[in-house]
Amino acid sequence: MAKFKKGQSGNPQGRPPHSVAQKITNCLALGKTDLIRECERQAYAGDSRALLALISLVYPKPRQTHERVSIPAINKPNLSLEDKIHAILAEIANGKLAPDIGSMLISSITGAQRRVDDDELLERLEALERGL
């Protein structure tokens, strides 16, 4: 097994001219249309990463968007958590609300209710401790 000599580079010619860093630098110097053309060229040459980059440039991943939801029944004051959940489930059953949106709403109001319950429990515990 050959060993490197002290003080000498193991790669005296340096990186090959088509290194990854050089490809990135070249692509960044191009405009968007030129970048797409370069990705096309490399994809046709068999570069699978260029193909994936081209697909992501031409067909970007859609962002998740949700429509605004209005359920008047859950905005009534002094409505119990159970009643709010039933109102959301009724909207889902009637086809007015997508199930995934309904699930997110139920999770949100359940989490908010837990925080309220925790605060009330803490107040009661502090009152008991003061009385001792």
C-alpha positions in Angstrom: 0.0 0.0 0.0 1.5 3.3 -1.1 1.8 6.0 1.5 1.8 9.8 1.0 5.0 11.6 1.4 5.1 14.3 4.1 4.5 17.8 2.7 3.1 16.5 -0.6 -0.5 16.7 -1.7 -2.3 13.5 -2.4 -4.0 15.2 -5.2 -1.5 17.5 -6.9 -3.9 18.4 -9.8 -6.6 19.6 -7.4 -10.3 19.0 -7.9 -11.5 17.9 -11.3 -12.8 20.8 -13.5 -16.4 19.6 -13.2 -16.7 19.3 -9.5 -20.0 19.8 -7.7 -18.9 23.2 -6.3 -18.0 24.3 -9.8 -21.4 23.1 -11.2 -23.2 25.1 -8.5 -21.2 28.2 -9.1 -21.8 27.9 -12.8 -25.6 27.4 -12.3 -25.9 30.3 -9.9 -24.2 32.6 -12.5 -27.0 31.8 -15.0 -30.4 33.4 -15.1 -33.5 31.4 -14.3 -34.3 30.4 -17.9 -30.6 29.5 -18.5 -30.6 27.5 -15.3 -33.6 25.5 -16.5 -31.9 24.9 -19.9 -28.7 23.8 -18.1 -30.8 21.4 -15.9 -32.5 20.1 -19.1 -29.1 19.5 -20.7 -27.7 17.7 -17.7 -30.9 15.7 -17.3 -30.8 14.5 -20.9 -27.2 13.6 -20.3 -28.4 11.2 -17.6 -27.9 13.3 -14.4 -30.8 12.2 -12.1 -30.1 15.1 -9.7 -30.5 17.6 -12.5 -33.7 15.9 -13.5 -35.1 16.3 -9.9 -33.9 19.9 -9.8 -35.6 20.6 -13.2 -38.8 19.1 -11.9 -38.8 21.2 -8.8 -38.1 24.3 -10.9 -40.8 23.7 -13.4 -43.3 22.1 -11.0 -42.7 23.5 -7.5 -44.4 21.7 -4.6 -47.7 23.4 -4.0 -48.1 25.2 -0.6 -50.8 24.0 1.6 -53.6 26.5 1.8 -57.0 26.3 3.5 -60.1 28.2 3.0 -61.4 30.5 5.7 -63.8 28.7 8.0 -66.8 30.2 9.7 -68.9 28.2 12.1 -71.1 30.6 14.0 -72.3 27.9 16.4 -68.9 27.7 18.1 -68.6 31.4 18.7 -71.5 31.6 21.1 -70.4 32.6 24.6 -70.5 30.0 27.4 -70.7 27.1 24.9 -69.2 23.9 26.3 -66.3 22.2 24.7 -68.6 19.2 23.9 -71.1 21.5 22.1 -68.3 23.1 20.1 -67.1 19.7 19.0 -70.6 18.6 18.1 -71.0 21.7 16.0 -67.8 21.0 14.1 -68.7 17.4 13.6 -72.1 18.5 12.2 -70.4 20.8 9.7 -68.2 17.8 8.6 -71.3 15.5 8.3 -73.1 18.1 6.2 -70.2 18.4 3.8 -69.6 22.0 4.7 -66.2 21.4 6.3 -63.3 19.1 5.2 -62.5 16.4 7.8 -58.9 17.4 8.1 -59.8 21.0 8.8 -62.4 19.8 11.3 -59.8 17.7 13.0 -57.4 20.7 13.3 -60.2 22.9 14.7 -61.1 20.2 17.3 -57.4 19.8 18.3 -57.1 23.6 18.6 -60.1 24.2 20.8 -59.4 21.1 22.9 -55.8 22.4 23.5 -57.2 25.9 24.4 -59.7 24.3 26.8 -56.9 22.3 28.5 -55.0 25.5 29.1 -58.1 27.2 30.6 -58.7 24.1 32.8 -55.0 24.1 33.9 -55.2 27.8 34.9 -58.4 27.2 36.9 -56.9 24.2 38.6 -53.8 26.2 39.5 -55.9 29.0 41.0 -57.8 26.5 43.1 -54.6 24.8 44.3 -53.1 28.2 45.2 -56.3 29.1 47.1 -56.1 25.9 49.1 -52.4 26.4 49.9 -53.2 29.9 51.2 -55.9 28.5 53.4 -53.5 26.1 55.1 
